[in-house]
Amino acid sequence: MYPIGHLALAYLSYVLYARVTDIQLPHGRPLAALVVASQLPDLVDKPLVYIGVLSSGRSLAHSLVVLVPVLLLVGTILVHLERRPLWPILSVGTLSHVLGDSYRLVLTQQWTELRFLLWPVFPAINYPNDGIPPWVRLLNHGFGLGMRVQFSLAIVAVAVWAWSRHRHPVKR
């Protein structure tokens, strides 16, 4: 999934979470935190691949073995700092990224390809495109079905955002 797809999926996931828990949708800094969280696994793993620290762009920050304890630690710190509302934003944003990288593998039953979710218990998968930045891969692959789905998801996310802003304007 490309950055726009991760962002759209994170926002729509948080909209669903907000609907279920009856909380407000994020705006301002919390929305910016959701944007960053939606990209966080790639912002950690991809640069570490580029400089040769990791061998796979889906390992350290994509692993539930690493991610869940880190999110619990961050949640504990945020509660201590009285910033509790940020924890669901960071958690939903980051976990939706992992979902975005996993759903097609689940749908096509490529179970061995999901082993990045349990890195370092299972070895990382070396993806041939890991050394290529996403904007170059996008230009190389064009706008196939996968990109059309991600852009459609982004259009839905923008429509939901615009509707929520119209229905519940932010009071300053």
Kinemage of the C-alpha trace (Angstrom):
@kinemage 1
@onewidth
@group {chain A} dominant
@subgroup {mainchain}
@vectorlist {calphas} color= white
{ca met a 1} P 0.000 0.000 0.000
{ca tyr a 2} L 1.241 3.490 -0.818
{ca pro a 3} L 1.228 6.441 1.618
{ca ile a 4} L -2.103 7.825 0.366
{ca gly a 5} L -3.781 4.455 0.879
{ca his a 6} L -2.322 4.138 4.392
{ca leu a 7} L -3.539 7.628 5.261
{ca ala a 8} L -7.050 6.993 3.939
{ca leu a 9} L -7.285 3.633 5.713
{ca ala a 10} L -6.068 5.171 8.997
{ca tyr a 11} L -8.599 7.998 8.832
{ca leu a 12} L -11.499 5.704 7.954
{ca ser a 13} L -10.424 3.250 10.684
{ca tyr a 14} L -10.396 6.073 13.194
{ca val a 15} L -13.815 7.258 11.993
{ca leu a 16} L -15.120 3.749 12.691
{ca tyr a 17} L -13.399 3.711 16.110
{ca ala a 18} L -14.854 7.133 16.937
{ca arg a 19} L -18.313 5.989 15.887
{ca val a 20} L -18.137 2.859 18.057
{ca thr a 21} L -16.735 4.688 21.097
{ca asp a 22} L -18.781 7.867 20.579
{ca ile a 23} L -15.797 10.230 20.612
{ca gln a 24} L -15.008 13.239 18.436
{ca leu a 25} L -13.091 12.916 15.219
{ca pro a 26} L -9.592 14.380 15.389
{ca his a 27} L -8.767 17.822 14.059
{ca gly a 28} L -5.710 20.039 14.307
{ca arg a 29} L -2.776 18.425 16.120
{ca pro a 30} L -4.559 15.116 16.817
{ca leu a 31} L -5.323 14.825 13.095
{ca ala a 32} L -1.648 15.539 12.352
{ca ala a 33} L -0.733 12.774 14.825
{ca leu a 34} L -3.020 10.377 12.929
{ca val a 35} L -1.332 11.333 9.646
{ca val a 36} L 2.122 10.591 11.103
{ca ala a 37} L 0.938 7.369 12.786
{ca ser a 38} L -0.503 6.139 9.477
{ca gln a 39} L 2.993 6.319 7.940
{ca leu a 40} L 5.046 5.438 11.030
{ca pro a 41} L 6.002 1.816 10.236
{ca asp a 42} L 7.369 2.898 6.845
{ca leu a 43} L 9.017 6.002 8.328
{ca val a 44} L 10.986 3.691 10.625
{ca asp a 45} L 11.650 0.619 8.460
{ca lys a 46} L 12.257 2.072 4.994
{ca pro a 47} L 15.056 4.505 5.937
{ca leu a 48} L 16.731 1.742 7.967
{ca val a 49} L 16.695 -0.431 4.831
{ca tyr a 50} L 18.087 2.411 2.702
{ca ile a 51} L 21.082 2.821 5.044
{ca gly a 52} L 21.599 -0.930 5.472
{ca val a 53} L 20.548 -1.380 9.128
{ca leu a 54} L 17.577 -3.628 8.272
{ca ser a 55} L 17.288 -6.089 5.426
{ca ser a 56} L 13.527 -5.693 4.962
{ca gly a 57} L 11.157 -2.758 4.693
{ca arg a 58} L 8.607 -4.758 6.660
{ca ser a 59} L 10.300 -5.865 9.822
{ca leu a 60} L 10.947 -3.836 12.977
{ca ala a 61} L 8.082 -1.312 12.941
{ca his a 62} L 5.709 -3.631 11.051
{ca ser a 63} L 6.084 -6.458 13.582
{ca leu a 64} L 3.292 -6.965 16.100
{ca val a 65} L 5.927 -8.486 18.401
{ca val a 66} L 7.587 -5.054 18.534
{ca leu a 67} L 4.658 -2.758 17.783
{ca val a 68} L 2.188 -3.915 20.451
{ca pro a 69} L 4.604 -3.542 23.406
{ca val a 70} L 5.780 -0.159 22.085
{ca leu a 71} L 2.174 1.054 21.739
{ca leu a 72} L 1.393 -0.152 25.277
{ca leu a 73} L 4.475 1.661 26.603
{ca val a 74} L 3.556 4.843 24.728
{ca gly a 75} L -0.008 4.540 26.030
{ca thr a 76} L 1.275 4.260 29.604
{ca ile a 77} L 3.467 7.327 29.121
{ca leu a 78} L 0.623 9.320 27.537
{ca val a 79} L -1.729 8.425 30.399
{ca his a 80} L 0.949 9.528 32.871
{ca leu a 81} L 1.363 12.813 30.972
{ca glu a 82} L -2.438 13.223 30.870
{ca arg a 83} L -2.499 12.957 27.067
{ca arg a 84} L -4.707 9.872 27.004
{ca pro a 85} L -6.718 10.850 23.864
{ca leu a 86} L -3.554 10.611 21.737
{ca trp a 87} L -3.064 6.913 22.457
{ca pro a 88} L -6.040 5.653 20.400
{ca ile a 89} L -5.054 7.995 17.577
{ca leu a 90} L -1.502 6.622 17.493
{ca ser a 91} L -2.640 3.025 17.946
{ca val a 92} L -5.369 3.069 15.301
{ca gly a 93} L -3.142 4.931 12.848
{ca thr a 94} L -0.184 2.600 13.276
{ca leu a 95} L -2.152 -0.651 13.390
{ca ser a 96} L -4.174 0.362 10.331
{ca his a 97} L -0.855 0.682 8.475
{ca val a 98} L -0.064 -2.942 9.314
{ca leu a 99} L -3.587 -3.936 8.247
{ca gly a 100} L -3.071 -2.121 4.943
{ca asp a 101} L 0.105 -4.092 4.323
{ca ser a 102} L -1.542 -7.400 5.307
{ca tyr a 103} L -5.095 -7.555 3.992
{ca arg a 104} L -4.268 -8.666 0.435
{ca leu a 105} L -2.010 -11.417 1.769
{ca val a 106} L -4.866 -12.671 3.946
{ca leu a 107} L -7.385 -12.479 1.091
{ca thr a 108} L -5.066 -14.455 -1.202
{ca gln a 109} L -4.108 -16.839 1.634
{ca gln a 110} L -0.379 -16.101 1.343
{ca trp a 111} L 0.208 -16.991 4.982
{ca thr a 112} L 4.007 -17.291 4.777
{ca glu a 113} L 4.193 -13.736 3.446
{ca leu a 114} L 2.631 -12.545 6.710
{ca arg a 115} L 5.639 -13.615 8.757
{ca phe a 116} L 6.797 -9.979 8.934
{ca leu a 117} L 4.054 -9.589 11.554
{ca leu a 118} L 6.103 -11.792 13.879
{ca trp a 119} L 9.605 -10.498 13.162
{ca pro a 120} L 12.132 -11.287 14.797
{ca val a 121} L 10.500 -14.626 15.740
{ca phe a 122} L 10.440 -15.367 12.002
{ca pro a 123} L 13.044 -13.987 9.590
{ca ala a 124} L 12.266 -10.906 7.549
{ca ile a 125} L 11.247 -11.195 3.930
{ca asn a 126} L 13.512 -9.394 1.484
{ca tyr a 127} L 11.252 -7.541 -0.910
{ca pro a 128} L 12.840 -6.573 -4.233
{ca asn a 129} L 11.321 -3.068 -4.111
{ca asp a 130} L 12.522 -2.222 -0.585
{ca gly a 131} L 15.423 -0.158 -1.834
{ca ile a 132} L 13.203 1.894 -4.136
{ca pro a 133} L 11.377 4.920 -2.663
{ca pro a 134} L 7.552 4.745 -2.938
{ca trp a 135} L 7.270 7.719 -5.309
{ca val a 136} L 9.603 5.968 -7.779
{ca arg a 137} L 7.676 2.687 -7.442
{ca leu a 138} L 4.441 4.606 -8.084
{ca leu a 139} L 5.859 6.058 -11.294
{ca asn a 140} L 7.163 2.625 -12.351
{ca his a 141} L 3.897 0.762 -11.685
{ca gly a 142} L 1.540 3.397 -12.963
{ca phe a 143} L -2.055 3.511 -11.856
{ca gly a 144} L -3.174 -0.095 -11.896
{ca leu a 145} L -6.049 -1.617 -9.960
{ca gly a 146} L -4.235 -1.368 -6.611
{ca met a 147} L -3.703 2.363 -7.020
{ca arg a 148} L -7.265 2.924 -8.201
{ca val a 149} L -8.530 1.195 -5.050
{ca gln a 150} L -6.244 3.343 -2.867
{ca phe a 151} L -7.296 6.571 -4.599
{ca ser a 152} L -10.949 5.541 -4.234
{ca leu a 153} L -10.332 4.942 -0.532
{ca ala a 154} L -8.726 8.397 -0.325
{ca ile a 155} L -11.723 10.008 -2.028
{ca val a 156} L -14.062 8.324 0.472
{ca ala a 157} L -11.845 9.472 3.367
{ca val a 158} L -11.834 13.082 2.108
{ca ala a 159} L -15.622 12.969 1.644
{ca val a 160} L -16.125 11.639 5.190
{ca trp a 161} L -13.745 14.294 6.551
{ca ala a 162} L -15.561 17.084 4.678
{ca trp a 163} L -18.965 15.791 5.776
{ca ser a 164} L -17.857 15.571 9.415
{ca arg a 165} L -16.426 19.110 9.295
{ca his a 166} L -19.695 20.401 7.817
{ca arg a 167} L -21.849 18.503 10.301
{ca his a 168} L -19.695 19.234 13.384
{ca pro a 169} L -17.699 22.413 12.788
{ca val a 170} L -14.644 22.817 15.022
{ca lys a 171} L -15.123 25.447 17.695
{ca arg a 172} L -12.083 27.521 18.531
